[in-house]
């Protein structure tokens, strides 16, 4: 997903039905060191068929400053019975509200 988001220069991806009772928003900067994120992106690119790889631009890399590393956010939605998200676009900005039915605590 990150590879395609980088190639298409998108700000936001949304994935649904991820099995978690909570929605989450993340970018590679929040969960990976730059070298790890770049290696992951390179591995994803190598898994694509050669014909498609030739059509995709090479991802920008170096010192964790590439736009895809710090500026493409990924939203993972919970299963429908467990919650939802509401996105609102206003004056060029995205507002995102996530709602969860909650997770029973063991106790």
Secondary structure, DSSP 8 states (H G I E B T S, - for coil): -HHHHHHHT-SEEEE---S-SS-EEE-HHHHS-HHHHHHHHHHHHHHS-HHHHHHS-----STT-SHHHHH-EEEE---GGGEEEEEEEETTEEEEEEEE-------
